[in-house]
Amino acid sequence: MAFVGFAVPPQTSLILSEVDFGDFGEREPPGKYHVTVLYLGDAIPIQQIARLIPVLLNVVSRTNPFSLSVNRVTTFPPGDDGVPIICPVVSNDLHTFRASLVKAVEEAGIPFPNTYPTFRPHVTIGYGSDPLVYSDNAVDVQFPEVEWGAHELILWGGDSGNDRVVVTFPLSLKTDHATTHRAFVQLAKNWKFLGKPIENS
């Protein structure tokens, strides 16, 4: 799976990992907590990733860091992994940022799946194992607001080891030759994964 998003900082992840949602499901490891901004599909050709890099750099260079917050645990409808147990993310700046990012990607003519047409930012902290128990808000727990800063956009591809790529884009970073070179160097480190496209869009 490939997507663009923000990692949840380690200290914030530890706090969220302690939120009590009872025995409804199993927790995700805190190191995996993130907020997806743009889903790119299960596989993406390296040519498409390469075209994305200058677009992402341009958008982040015009964006100041902003805050995200959560104060509730609830659920999404069942998926392939069970019932997602999530913390909805509150941030007007995040919605504005995503709109700018989607517009820039579309204007560049780079295709991406519209799997989730309604943007519902969240942090997935676990999965319920039995979809049959799902109903709207199968879990609904309020807790004191937890806030953190979004400073670095990340492009993820793959899951682990040699089949994983991570390219980082600090917000408000001036887009110059050195910055672009750094991003492409990060991309090239995982050429093996990216050189095996499953989709050709």
C-alpha positions as CSV (number, residue, x, y, z in Angstrom):
1,M,0.0,0.0,0.0
2,A,1.2,3.5,-0.8
3,F,-0.1,6.8,0.7
4,V,0.9,10.3,1.7
5,G,0.4,11.4,5.3
6,F,1.7,12.5,8.6
7,A,3.2,10.2,11.2
8,V,2.0,10.6,14.8
9,P,5.0,11.6,17.0
10,P,6.2,8.8,19.3
11,Q,5.2,10.5,22.6
12,T,1.7,11.2,21.2
13,S,1.5,7.6,20.0
14,L,2.2,6.3,23.4
15,I,-0.5,8.5,24.9
16,L,-3.0,7.2,22.3
17,S,-1.9,3.6,22.8
18,E,-3.3,3.9,26.4
19,V,-6.8,5.0,25.4
20,D,-9.2,2.5,26.8
21,F,-11.7,1.0,24.3
22,G,-12.5,-2.1,26.3
23,D,-12.1,-5.5,24.9
24,F,-13.7,-4.7,21.5
25,G,-10.5,-5.4,19.6
26,E,-6.7,-5.6,19.3
27,R,-4.4,-2.6,19.4
28,E,-2.2,-1.6,16.6
29,P,1.5,-1.0,17.5
30,P,2.0,2.7,18.4
31,G,4.8,2.9,15.9
32,K,2.3,2.5,13.0
33,Y,0.1,5.4,14.0
34,H,-0.4,7.9,11.2
35,V,-2.9,10.2,9.5
36,T,-3.4,9.4,5.8
37,V,-3.8,12.5,3.6
38,L,-3.8,10.9,0.1
39,Y,-4.3,7.2,-0.6
40,L,-2.3,6.1,-3.6
41,G,-3.3,2.4,-4.0
42,D,-1.8,-1.0,-3.4
43,A,1.0,-0.6,-5.9
44,I,2.2,2.5,-7.8
45,P,4.7,2.6,-10.7
46,I,8.0,4.3,-10.0
47,Q,7.4,6.7,-12.8
48,Q,4.3,8.0,-11.0
49,I,6.2,8.3,-7.7
50,A,8.9,10.3,-9.5
51,R,6.3,12.7,-10.9
52,L,4.8,13.1,-7.4
53,I,7.9,14.3,-5.7
54,P,8.1,17.9,-7.2
55,V,4.4,18.3,-6.7
56,L,4.6,17.4,-3.0
57,L,7.6,19.6,-2.6
58,N,5.8,22.5,-4.1
59,V,2.8,22.1,-1.8
60,V,4.8,21.7,1.4
61,S,7.0,24.7,0.5
62,R,3.8,26.8,0.7
63,T,2.5,25.3,3.9
64,N,3.4,26.2,7.5
65,P,3.3,23.5,10.2
66,F,-0.1,23.2,11.8
67,S,-1.8,21.3,14.6
68,L,-3.9,18.1,14.7
69,S,-5.9,17.0,17.7
70,V,-8.0,14.0,18.8
71,N,-10.4,13.6,21.7
72,R,-12.6,10.5,20.9
73,V,-12.4,6.9,19.9
74,T,-15.0,5.4,17.6
75,T,-15.2,2.9,14.7
76,F,-15.4,2.7,10.9
77,P,-17.4,0.1,9.0
78,P,-15.7,-3.3,8.7
79,G,-12.9,-3.7,6.2
80,D,-10.5,-6.5,5.2
81,D,-8.7,-6.3,8.5
82,G,-11.9,-6.1,10.7
83,V,-13.6,-3.1,12.3
84,P,-11.1,-0.1,12.4
85,I,-11.0,1.5,15.8
86,I,-10.1,5.1,15.2
87,C,-9.5,8.5,16.7
88,P,-11.1,11.1,14.4
89,V,-8.6,14.0,13.8
90,V,-9.8,17.6,14.2
91,S,-7.9,20.2,12.1
92,N,-9.3,22.8,9.7
93,D,-5.7,23.3,8.5
94,L,-5.4,19.7,7.6
95,H,-8.5,19.8,5.4
96,T,-7.2,23.0,3.7
97,F,-3.8,21.3,3.2
98,R,-5.4,18.2,1.7
99,A,-7.5,20.2,-0.7
100,S,-4.4,22.0,-2.0
101,L,-2.5,18.7,-2.3
102,V,-5.3,17.0,-4.2
103,K,-5.7,20.0,-6.6
104,A,-1.9,20.0,-7.3
105,V,-1.8,16.3,-8.0
106,E,-4.8,16.5,-10.3
107,E,-3.4,19.5,-12.1
108,A,-0.2,17.6,-12.7
109,G,-2.2,14.8,-14.3
110,I,-1.1,12.2,-11.8
111,P,-3.8,9.5,-11.3
112,F,-4.7,8.2,-7.9
113,P,-7.6,6.0,-6.8
114,N,-10.6,7.7,-5.4
115,T,-11.2,4.9,-3.0
116,Y,-12.2,7.3,-0.2
117,P,-13.9,10.3,-1.8
118,T,-14.9,11.8,1.6
119,F,-11.9,12.9,3.6
120,R,-12.3,11.6,7.2
121,P,-8.9,12.0,8.8
122,H,-8.2,9.7,11.6
123,V,-5.6,7.6,13.5
124,T,-6.3,3.9,13.5
125,I,-5.3,2.5,16.9
126,G,-6.8,-1.0,16.6
127,Y,-9.1,-3.4,14.9
128,G,-12.2,-5.2,16.1
129,S,-12.0,-8.9,15.1
130,D,-15.8,-9.6,14.6
131,P,-17.4,-7.5,11.9
132,L,-20.8,-8.9,12.9
133,V,-20.8,-6.8,16.1
134,Y,-20.3,-3.6,14.2
135,S,-22.9,-0.8,14.3
136,D,-22.4,3.0,13.9
137,N,-20.1,4.0,16.8
138,A,-19.7,0.5,18.2
139,V,-17.1,2.2,20.3
140,D,-17.6,5.8,21.4
141,V,-15.2,7.0,24.1
142,Q,-14.4,10.6,24.9
143,F,-11.0,11.6,26.4
144,P,-9.1,14.8,27.1
145,E,-7.9,16.4,23.9
146,V,-4.5,15.3,22.7
147,E,-2.8,17.8,20.3
148,W,0.4,17.5,18.2
149,G,2.1,19.4,15.4
150,A,2.3,18.3,11.7
151,H,5.8,19.3,10.5
152,E,6.7,16.7,7.9
153,L,4.7,15.1,5.2
154,I,5.7,11.5,4.4
155,L,5.3,9.3,1.3
156,W,5.0,5.7,2.3
157,G,5.2,2.7,0.0
158,G,5.2,-1.0,1.0
159,D,5.0,-2.5,4.5
160,S,8.4,-3.5,5.7
161,G,12.0,-4.4,5.0
162,N,13.2,-4.4,1.4
163,D,9.6,-3.8,0.2
164,R,9.3,-0.4,2.0
165,V,10.0,3.1,0.9
166,V,9.8,6.4,2.9
167,V,10.3,9.8,1.4
168,T,10.0,12.9,3.7
169,F,8.9,16.4,2.9
170,P,9.3,19.0,5.7
171,L,6.6,21.7,5.6
172,S,7.7,25.2,4.7
173,L,10.8,23.9,3.1
174,K,12.1,26.0,0.2
175,T,12.0,24.0,-3.0
176,D,15.4,24.1,-4.5
177,H,17.8,21.8,-6.4
178,A,19.3,20.3,-3.2
179,T,15.9,19.6,-1.7
180,T,14.6,17.9,-4.9
181,H,17.9,15.9,-5.1
182,R,17.5,14.7,-1.5
183,A,13.9,13.5,-2.2
184,F,15.0,11.5,-5.3
185,V,17.9,10.0,-3.4
186,Q,15.4,8.7,-0.8
187,L,13.3,7.3,-3.6
188,A,16.3,5.6,-5.3
189,K,17.2,3.7,-2.1
190,N,14.2,1.5,-2.6
191,W,14.3,1.1,-6.4
192,K,13.7,-2.7,-6.0
193,F,10.2,-2.2,-4.5
194,L,9.2,0.6,-6.8
195,G,10.5,-1.1,-9.9
196,K,7.8,-3.8,-9.6
197,P,4.5,-2.0,-10.5
198,I,1.3,-3.9,-10.3
199,E,-0.9,-1.1,-11.6
200,N,-0.2,0.9,-14.7
201,S,-2.3,4.1,-14.5
